[in-house]
Amino acid sequence: MGENTNEQTSAGRPRDPRLDAAIIDATIDLLTERGYNELSLAAVAERAETTTAAIYRRYGSKSELVTKAVFRTDGDDVVADTGDLEADLAMMIRWSVEKLQRPAALAAIIGLLGESKSERKKNVVESRSATQLTTERLERAKAAGELRGDVDAALLASLIDGPVLHVVLGGMTTPIDDAWIAQLVQVVLNGARADATRTASTTRHPKSRTHTTPKTRKVTSL
């Protein structure tokens, strides 16, 4: 195919954003139609009406292209920061669900897991970028006094990721609707809010104690 006329090799020439979008769209469409293993850069180039050389100028490998196409971390629909923490988390969860529920996402995950260890390690960094953005949003909430200072923001972010991935990738019949998302946000935040009541994890029943007898060294409980 003839390469887009705006795609030039001269140094400093900006890439054509329309071609960038066409490559991403073609990748998503072909993942949906053929799956990861049957996806080739030549097919993506043909669908996007460009050349494989143009794709390689943007992405170092098929796995990198697929990772960035499916687990995109740029754009306004990745992280929300309106000042309302609950609303922001709900919005980000909804965006994540919409992306992960696409057939292309499941095809990508299955295919990427079959790549070499070095490729998987390289692409995990990209796919985890959205989680990092969520962590940064939670850190700002801590700085604003909305969350306790001792809360691990990265741990909170993982508590959001886990249930979403479980439902989406596990083929669960539970619908991910606004009520489900709101409940998840409440479960995650209720123990982390600045005014949350904390209970010591080492609390014991007052009537329970252990001792060791001098003769037998046997531990008993009263």
C-alpha positions as CSV (number, residue, x, y, z in Angstrom):
1,M,0.0,0.0,0.0
2,G,1.1,3.6,-0.6
3,E,2.2,5.3,2.6
4,N,0.3,8.3,3.7
5,T,1.8,11.4,2.1
6,N,2.1,13.2,5.5
7,E,4.3,10.3,6.8
8,Q,7.8,11.5,5.9
9,T,11.2,10.3,7.0
10,S,12.8,13.7,7.2
11,A,14.1,14.5,10.7
12,G,11.8,16.6,12.8
13,R,8.7,16.1,10.6
14,P,5.7,15.4,12.9
15,R,3.7,12.3,12.3
16,D,0.2,12.4,11.0
17,P,-2.2,11.9,13.9
18,R,-4.8,10.6,11.5
19,L,-2.5,7.7,10.5
20,D,-1.7,7.1,14.2
21,A,-5.5,6.7,14.8
22,A,-5.9,4.5,11.7
23,I,-3.2,2.1,12.9
24,I,-4.8,1.8,16.3
25,D,-8.3,1.3,14.9
26,A,-7.0,-1.4,12.4
27,T,-5.3,-3.2,15.3
28,I,-8.4,-3.3,17.4
29,D,-10.5,-4.4,14.5
30,L,-8.2,-7.2,13.5
31,L,-7.7,-8.4,17.1
32,T,-11.5,-8.7,17.3
33,E,-11.8,-10.5,13.9
34,R,-8.7,-12.8,14.0
35,G,-7.3,-12.9,17.5
36,Y,-3.7,-12.2,18.5
37,N,-1.9,-15.0,16.9
38,E,-3.4,-14.4,13.5
39,L,-2.7,-10.7,13.7
40,S,0.2,-9.5,11.5
41,L,1.7,-6.0,11.1
42,A,1.3,-6.5,7.3
43,A,-2.5,-6.9,7.8
44,V,-2.6,-3.9,10.1
45,A,-0.7,-1.8,7.5
46,E,-3.1,-2.9,4.7
47,R,-6.2,-2.2,6.8
48,A,-4.8,1.3,7.8
49,E,-3.7,2.0,4.2
50,T,-0.1,2.5,5.2
51,T,3.2,0.4,5.3
52,T,4.8,-1.8,7.8
53,A,7.7,0.6,7.9
54,A,5.4,3.3,9.1
55,I,4.2,1.0,11.9
56,Y,7.7,0.1,12.9
57,R,8.6,3.8,13.2
58,R,6.0,4.0,15.9
59,Y,6.1,0.5,17.6
60,G,9.0,-1.8,18.1
61,S,7.0,-5.0,17.8
62,K,3.5,-6.5,17.4
63,S,3.2,-6.9,21.2
64,E,4.0,-3.3,21.8
65,L,1.5,-2.2,19.2
66,V,-1.3,-4.3,20.7
67,T,-0.5,-3.3,24.3
68,K,-0.6,0.4,23.5
69,A,-3.7,0.0,21.3
70,V,-5.7,-1.9,23.9
71,F,-4.3,-0.6,27.2
72,R,-4.0,3.0,26.1
73,T,-3.0,5.4,28.9
74,D,-3.3,8.8,27.1
75,G,-6.5,10.8,26.5
76,D,-9.1,12.3,28.8
77,D,-10.8,8.9,29.5
78,V,-8.0,7.5,31.5
79,V,-7.8,9.6,34.7
80,A,-10.4,11.9,36.1
81,D,-9.7,14.7,38.6
82,T,-12.7,16.8,39.2
83,G,-12.1,17.2,43.0
84,D,-14.8,14.6,43.8
85,L,-12.8,11.5,44.7
86,E,-15.8,9.1,44.7
87,A,-17.0,10.4,41.3
88,D,-13.5,10.3,39.9
89,L,-12.9,6.7,40.9
90,A,-16.3,5.6,39.6
91,M,-15.6,7.3,36.3
92,M,-12.2,5.7,35.9
93,I,-13.6,2.3,36.8
94,R,-16.3,2.7,34.1
95,W,-13.7,3.7,31.5
96,S,-11.6,0.7,32.4
97,V,-14.5,-1.7,32.2
98,E,-15.5,-0.4,28.8
99,K,-12.0,-1.1,27.4
100,L,-11.6,-4.5,29.1
101,Q,-15.0,-5.8,28.0
102,R,-14.2,-5.4,24.3
103,P,-13.4,-8.7,22.5
104,A,-10.1,-7.2,21.4
105,A,-9.0,-6.8,25.0
106,L,-9.4,-10.5,25.9
107,A,-7.7,-11.5,22.6
108,A,-4.8,-9.2,23.5
109,I,-4.4,-10.5,27.1
110,I,-4.4,-14.2,25.9
111,G,-1.9,-13.4,23.2
112,L,0.4,-11.3,25.2
113,L,0.6,-14.0,27.9
114,G,2.1,-16.3,25.2
115,E,4.9,-13.9,24.4
116,S,8.5,-14.3,25.7
117,K,9.3,-13.3,29.2
118,S,11.2,-10.3,28.1
119,E,8.3,-9.1,25.9
120,R,5.8,-9.6,28.7
121,K,8.0,-7.7,31.2
122,K,8.4,-4.8,28.7
123,N,4.7,-4.5,28.0
124,V,3.6,-4.9,31.6
125,V,5.0,-1.5,32.3
126,E,2.7,0.0,29.7
127,S,-0.4,-1.9,30.8
128,R,0.1,-0.8,34.4
129,S,0.4,2.9,33.6
130,A,-3.3,3.4,34.1
131,T,-3.0,1.9,37.6
132,Q,-0.2,4.3,38.2
133,L,-2.4,7.2,37.2
134,T,-5.1,6.0,39.6
135,T,-2.4,5.8,42.4
136,E,-1.4,9.4,41.7
137,R,-5.0,10.5,42.0
138,L,-5.3,8.7,45.3
139,E,-2.0,10.4,46.5
140,R,-3.5,13.8,45.7
141,A,-6.6,12.8,47.8
142,K,-4.2,11.9,50.7
143,A,-2.5,15.3,50.3
144,A,-5.9,17.0,50.4
145,G,-6.8,15.2,53.7
146,E,-9.5,13.1,52.2
147,L,-7.6,9.9,52.9
148,R,-5.5,8.9,55.9
149,G,-1.9,9.7,55.6
150,D,-0.8,6.1,56.4
151,V,-2.8,4.6,53.6
152,D,-0.9,2.9,50.8
153,A,-2.3,4.5,47.6
154,A,-0.8,1.7,45.4
155,L,-2.6,-0.9,47.5
156,L,-5.9,0.9,47.2
157,A,-5.5,1.1,43.4
158,S,-4.9,-2.7,43.3
159,L,-8.1,-3.2,45.3
160,I,-9.9,-1.5,42.5
161,D,-8.1,-3.4,39.7
162,G,-8.7,-6.8,41.2
163,P,-12.5,-7.0,41.2
164,V,-12.8,-5.4,37.8
165,L,-10.4,-7.9,36.2
166,H,-12.0,-10.8,38.1
167,V,-15.5,-10.0,36.7
168,V,-14.4,-9.0,33.2
169,L,-11.8,-11.8,32.5
170,G,-13.5,-14.5,34.6
171,G,-16.6,-14.5,32.5
172,M,-18.7,-13.7,35.5
173,T,-22.4,-13.1,34.9
174,T,-22.5,-10.3,37.4
175,P,-23.2,-7.1,35.5
176,I,-20.8,-4.2,36.0
177,D,-23.3,-1.4,36.2
178,D,-23.4,1.9,38.1
179,A,-24.6,0.2,41.3
180,W,-21.7,-2.3,41.2
181,I,-19.2,0.4,40.6
182,A,-20.5,2.6,43.4
183,Q,-20.4,-0.3,45.8
184,L,-16.8,-1.1,44.8
185,V,-15.8,2.5,45.4
186,Q,-17.4,2.5,48.8
187,V,-15.7,-0.7,49.9
188,V,-12.3,0.6,48.8
189,L,-12.6,4.0,50.4
190,N,-14.5,3.3,53.6
191,G,-11.5,1.9,55.4
192,A,-9.2,4.6,54.0
193,R,-11.0,7.8,54.7
194,A,-9.5,10.3,57.0
195,D,-12.3,9.9,59.5
196,A,-12.4,6.1,59.3
197,T,-12.5,4.1,62.6
198,R,-9.5,1.9,62.8
199,T,-9.4,-1.4,64.7
200,A,-6.1,-2.9,65.8
201,S,-5.4,-6.1,64.0
202,T,-3.8,-7.6,67.1
203,T,-6.9,-7.5,69.2
204,R,-7.6,-10.6,71.3
205,H,-10.5,-11.9,73.1
206,P,-10.1,-10.7,76.8
207,K,-10.7,-14.2,78.2
208,S,-8.2,-15.9,76.0
209,R,-4.5,-16.3,76.9
210,T,-1.8,-18.8,76.5
211,H,0.8,-20.1,78.9
212,T,3.4,-22.8,79.1
213,T,3.6,-25.2,82.0
214,P,7.1,-25.6,83.6
215,K,7.0,-29.4,83.5
216,T,5.5,-30.2,80.2
217,R,6.2,-27.0,78.2
218,K,2.8,-27.7,76.7
219,V,0.9,-24.6,75.5
220,T,-2.7,-24.5,76.6
221,S,-5.4,-21.9,76.3
222,L,-7.9,-20.8,79.0
